[in-house]
Amino acid sequence: MNTDILVVGAGFAGAVIAERFASHGKTVLVIDRRSHIGGNAFDELDSAGVLVHRYGPHIFHTNAPHVEEYLSKFSEWKRYEHRVLSSVDGKLYPIPINQQTINQLYNLSLDEEGVAAFFEKVREKRTPIRNSEDIVLNSVGRDLCDKFFKNYTRKQWGLDLSELSAAVAGRIPVRTNSDDRYFTDKFQRMPAEGYTRMFERMLDHPNIRVELNTEFQSVRNRVCVEKTFYSGPLDAYFNFCYGKLPYRSLSFRHEHFAMKEQYQPVGTVNYPNDHEYTRITEFKHLTGQSHSGTSIVREFPQTDGDPYYPVPTSENQALYQSYKKLADAESATLFIGRLAEYRYYNMDQVVAAALLLSSKILNQTK
């Protein structure tokens, strides 16, 4: 079988690469081992007719105008600003921690300056910053760490805060003002018809052929291509020659409540200290869909299963670097995306990286 470009994975990285090369006259074969396109952003109507995200909530946000402009070719948007509450001792508090969180939790009435002074008083100064525990304690101190971060991290990663890279906790801001939005990006939207419909439009090109339920190993030796773009697990590409790169997986338990219009007050509620699951998301908050019932998903972190999150420890990073040396030596295969780069990416970051890579290569071949 001959095709110009082979794309492994039909998520954001693969779909952008496929669309860009197809639009420049290349024939593209996209394969995915799953039965659908869209990767982890795949959404669908459940049995009750509620639009749900099969693999947990995906909220699109970006500060990159070129990413917004590119994806807007394939989708209209609905305004949505994500808000998250965290359940602590039976009460719900805004997260990220902000002025409202502090005042409600400690029965105070601090202004922005007062919250800044509060943080300065309770923080445990850590120098140098070596891990996520250092980040949290240096920012908000022991009590807030124990209430909001310590046990959540243990459930999510199966590791203590002190065992995780500082980059993990560094992703979660702490605010002195009353802004309770989870993200502060200029562009915060949801695809008006869902992510799957957006992916369908991206891949709807005469130069693109999509094969689902297809493993890379089954085609890598029977397809003659100019280039392969691989967005699967990096260790799998090299047949785990150095051992498996650790990933954290998730189990999703979806549930529908008939004749109940709302399950919880915001899109996502975290449970750092109670239950085996880390959070519950109610999808109608995200999509704005009108329905007499409502659908939720509970997320249970686990070790085994599909890879979702690279585990950011120094040992794992060293193992990744061994694989990266092999990847860098590959001339006909390029590696892109969260799994292939063993790195946590937001959706807009994946799109931006794929646009940059495709532009670079297409300009070289002109």
N, C-alpha and C positions, 0 to 999 in steps of 0.2 A: 504494500500500500504506500503510495506517495502523497505527501502533503508538504507544504512549505514549513508550516509551524505546528508543533504539537504542544498543547497546553494541558498540563496535568493539574486538575482541580478547577471546579466551576464556581468558586467563590469570588470575592471582589478582585483579588489579584489576577486570577485566571480570566475572568470576564473582561476586565479592562484590557489586558494584553491581547486577548482574542479580538475584541472589537477594534482596537487600534490597528493591528496588523491586517485584519480583513478589510478595513476601510482604506488601506494603502495597497490593496490589490493582492495580498497574500492569501493563499488557501490555508485554513486553520482547522485542525481537529482538536476538539476539547473533550477530554475524558474525565469522568468522575466515578469513584467507586460507589458513591451513594446513588439512590434512585431519583435524585432531583438535582436541579441547579441551585445556586445561591449560597452554597456552603452553610455555615452556621447562621447566616442571616435569613435562611429559608423561612417563609411564613405561609400559612394555609388556613382555610376555614376548618374549624373542628366540627364534630358531628352535630353540634348545636347551631352552627353557622356563625360562630364568633371567630374573627381573624386572630390567630395566635402565632407566636414565634416558637417553633418546635424546640429550638435549642436555647431557650432563655431570651430575655429582653435585649433588643438591639435598638438603641436610640442614636440617630445620626446627628452629629454636631461637628462643626469645623470652623476654623478661622481662615481657611485657605479659599479665596475666591475662585481660583481655577478649578478646584475640586467641586465646589458648588456648581459652577458653570457647566462642567463636564457632565455630572450626573443629572443635571436638570434637562439635558437632552433626552433623557429616558424616563423621566418621572416628573409629575407635578408634586407639590408638597403641602403638607398640613403643618401648621404651627404647633409646636409642642415643646414645653420646657419641663424636663424631668425633675421630679422631687422625690426624695427618699426620706423615710422615717426609720428610726432604729428603736427597737423594743428593749427597754432597760427597766427592770424591776416592775414590769407590767404597764409601763407608760411609754408613749411614743414621743421621740425627740428628733428634731431635724438633724440630718447628716448630709454633707459635712458639718462638723461642729462649727457653730457660729454664735452670734449674740443671743439668738432665741434659745439655742440649746443650753447655754450657760445659765441664762436667767430662769428658764423653766426647771432645769435640773437642780439648781441650788437655791431656788426661790429668791432670786436677786432682781434688781432693776438697773443693771449696768448699761451705760451708753457705750459707744464704740471705744472711746478712750479707756473706760473702765474695764472693758473686756480685755483689751491689750495689757493693762496692768495686772489683771487676774492671771492671764497666761504667764506673764513674766514672774509672778509670784509662785506659781505652782510648778513651773517647768523644772526639769532636772537637766542642767547643762551637760552636754556630752561633746567632748572634743578628743579625738576626731569622731566624725560620724561614720560608723563602720557597718551598721545594719539597720533594719526597720525599727527595732526597739529603740535604738539611739534616736532615730528620727522622731518617733512619737513622744518619747519622754522629754526630749529636748524642746518639743513644741507645746505639749499640753499637760505633761506631768503624769504621775502614777495613777491617780484615781480615774481620770478620763481614759487613760490607756486601758485600765482593767475593765472599765464598763463598756467601752465601744470597740476596742481593737484586739485585745489579747486573745479572747476566746474565739472571736470571729476568724482571726488569722489561723488559729489552731484547727478550726473546722475546715476552712477553705483550702489550706495548703498542707495540713498534716504536719506542720512545723511550727516551732515557736517564732515569735517576732525576731528574736535574736539570731535565728538561723537563716533569715531571709535578707536578700540584698536590700539596701536602703532605697532602691528604686521603687519597691513595692509600696511601702507606706508613703513615699514621696509623691505618688500619684494622687493622694487624697489631700485636698487643701484644708486648711483651718482658717476661718474667717473671723474677724472682729466685728464686722457689720452684720446686718440682719438678712443678707441675701441667702435664701434657703434653696436656691436652684442647685442641682447636682453639678451641672455644667454651666460655664459662663461664656461659651463661644458665641460669636456674633450670629452664626447660622445654626439654629436648632430646629430641626424639622423631622417629620416622618413622611415616607413616600405615601402619596395620597391613595394609591391602589395597592400598597404593600411592596415589600422588597422583591418577592418572587416575580411580580409583574415587571418591575424595573429590570431585573436580570433577563427576563424573557425578551425585552426590547433590546437590551445590549447585545444579546446573542442572535437576534433575528437579522441575519445577514446571509446573502447567498454564498459567501465565501467561507461560512462557518458551518461545520458539522459537529454535532454533539452526540457523544456516546456515553450513556449512563450505565451504572452497574458494571463498570469496567475498571479493572485493576491495572496499574501502570506496568506491572511485570508481564501482563498478558500482551502488551502492545509494544514494549520498548525495543524488541528485536524484530518486529515485523513491520515497522513503519519507517520509511525513509524520509528524513526531514532535514531542513536547513538548520533549524534550531528547536530546542525543547525548553519550555518554561515550566519549571517544576515548583509547585506550591504545597507539596505534601511533606510529611515528616522527613527531615534530612537524614536521620539515621537509617530509615527504611530504604532510601535511595541507594545507600551503600551497603545494603544487606546486613546492617547492624555489626559491621566488622570491628568496631571498638566497643560494642555493647550498646544498650538502649539508652537514649536520652530520656530522662524522667519528665513526664508530663502529669499534670493534674487533670482528672476527668470529672465529669458531672453526670448525675442521674436526674432526669426531669420527670416530675409527676404532675401531670395536667389534670385539672378538675373543673367541671362546669356546674354552676349553680343556677338551676332553672327558676325563673320568676324572682330572681334577686338581682336588682339592677347594679348594686355596688357591694363589693366585698370589703374594701379597705379605702381609706381616705386619699391615698396617693398611689402612683404607679407601682412603687416598690417599697416594701417594708423589710428591713433587715432584722435578723434574730441572732445577735452575737452570742448570747448566753443561754438561750433556751432552744430545745428541739435539736434534731439531727440536721435539719436543713438550715441553710444560711439566710435565705430570703424567699419572699413570696412576691410575685409580680402579677398584677391584674391588668390585662391587655387593653381593655376598653379605655383606660386612662391614656394609654399611649396612642391609640388609633383614632379615638373620638367616635368610634362606632356606636350606633344606636341599636340596642337589643334589649329584650325584656329580661334576659338572664346575663350572667357574666362568667368569664373563664379566667382561671388563675394557673400559675405553675409554681411548684416548690422545687428548689434546687438543693440536691444532696451531693456535696463533693465526695470524690472517691479516687482511689489510686488506679484502679483498672478501668478500661473502657476507652472510648475515643479520646484522642489527645486534644485538650482545649487550651491549657495554660502551661507554657514552659515554666519549670520550677527554678526561680532565680537564686541559685546558690553559687558560690565560687567554684565548688567542685564540678557542678553541672556546666558552668561556663567554660571550664578548662576542657571538659569532654567535647563540648560544642566546637571549641577552637580546633580540636583534632579533626573533626569532620569538616570544618570550614576549609582547612588546608586541602582536603581532597576536592571539595566543591570548587575552590579557586583554580584548581588544576584542570577542571573540566572545560573544554573549549566549546562544545556544542550545546551545553546545557547551562541555563541560568536559573538561579534559585531565588524565589521571591515569596514573601508572605510570612505570617507568624510562625508556621511550622517549619518551613524551609530555612528561616533565619533564626529560629529558636529565640524569638523575641516577642514581647507583647506589643501588638499594634492596635490602635484604634482603627475603625473602619476608614476614616478619611486619610489616615496615614498610609494604609495599604493602597488606597486609590492613588494618592500622590506619588508613592514609590513606583507603582506600576506605570503611571503616566510618564514619569521621568525616565524610567528604564526603556520603555517602548520608544519614546521620542529620541533618546540617545542612539539606539540601534538603528531606527529608521533613518535618522539623519546621516549615519555612517554609511548606509547602503544607497544613498542617493547618487 
